[in-house]
Amino acid sequence: MPLAVINTYFALVDAFETDAAAYAAVLHPEVVQTEYPNTIYKTLQHRTFSEIIDNLRIARELLRDPQFDVTHTQVCADGVVLVEGLWQATAINDVGPLLRGQRLAAQLCLIFEFKDGKIFRQRRYPCYESF
């Protein structure tokens, strides 16, 4: 069950879906997404349900063709799921150091905790390739 929830979540994110109702099936209403400092975000980020959707809205305006290729998944005895993979997307316009058409890529380690069968906590450790 947790892997099906995560796969649905990944499909929504890869589509840059921004309909909150679509996420209600996979994200707990009290979800918190924590993103650790990286090339894009220099400080620790905490996002609520609505802020996750807002972040996707922003990404949809800046990027196209997102894709997350999972390379490793581990379901732990306590129900926590670890996922590693390569995320990529293409810049739509020149934004900061990114140039239109440039491919952005990051190795990701994601840790998911569940409550009531939905994603309750997500920790993101992105390692962006140089751009």
N, C-alpha and C positions, 0 to 999 in steps of 0.2 A: 504493500500500500504506500509507504513513504516514497518509493522510487517512482511510482505512477504520479504522485502529487508533484514531485520534483520535475519529472519529464513534462507534465502539463505546464508547470511554471516556466520552464525553459522555452517551451513552444510559444507561450504568450510573450515572453521577453524578446525572443528572436523575431517575432512579428511586430515588435514595438507597439503591442496592444496597449491602449490607455483607458479602456473601459473598466472602471472599478468593479463592475458586476462580474466580469470575466475572472478577475482575481479573487473574488469572494469565495470561490470554490477551493482555492489552494492556499490563500494567505489568511491566517488568523486575524481577526479584527484588531488585536493588540500586538501584531507583529512588530518586531524591531529588526532592521537591517543595519548592521555595523560594518562600515568599510574602513579598513585600516589605511594609514597614509601611504600615498603612492605618487606617481608622476602627475596624475590629474588632480587629485585632492591631497593637498599638503598636510591637512589635519584630519583627525579622526572624524568620521561622519556617522551620524545616527539618523535613520530614516524610519518614519512611521508608515502605516499603510498608505495614506494619502501622499506622503512625500516620495514613496517608491514610485507611485504613478506619475507624480510631477517630474521626477528624475527621468522617467521613460519618455515623457512628453518633450523634454529638453533634448534628449538623445535623438529622438525621431526627427527633430529639426536640424540636427547637426550631422547625422550619420545615415548610411543606407547599407543594406545587405548584411545585417548582423548575423553572426553564426557562432555557436558555441559547440565545439567538438569535445565531448567528454573522453578523457583518456583513462580515468581510474575512478571507481566508486567503491566505497567501503561502508557497509552498514554495521554499526557498532552494537554491542550487546545492550546498551542503554537506549537504543533507538535513534541515536544521533547518526546522521549520514554525512560522510565526507565525499566531496566530489572535486576532482582535478580535471582541468582541460584547457584548451586553447580557445580564447574568444577573439573574434575579428570583426571589423566593420570598416566601411569606407567613408571618408569625409565627403560631405556634400559641397561644402564651401571652405574657403580659407578661414581657419579659426585658430587664433594663437599660433602655435608652431606647426599646426597641421595645414596641409595644402589640399585643395580640392582634388579628389581622386586618390589621395594617399590612403593606404591601408593601415589601420590602427590594429595592433595585436597585443594581447596580454595573456600570460599564463595565469590561470586563476586557481585558487584553492578556496572552496566554499564549504562551510560547515552549517548544516541545517539541524535545528531542533524542532520538535513537533508538539502541538497541544491540540486536543480534539480533532486529530487527524489532519491538521493543517500546519503549514510552516509558521512557527511561532518566533523563532530566532534564526537569523542568518548572519554569519560572519563571512566577510569577503576579504581575501588577501590577494589583490591584483598585483602582478608584476609586469608592467608595460614594457614592450620592446622600445628601443630608441626611435624617436621620430623627430 
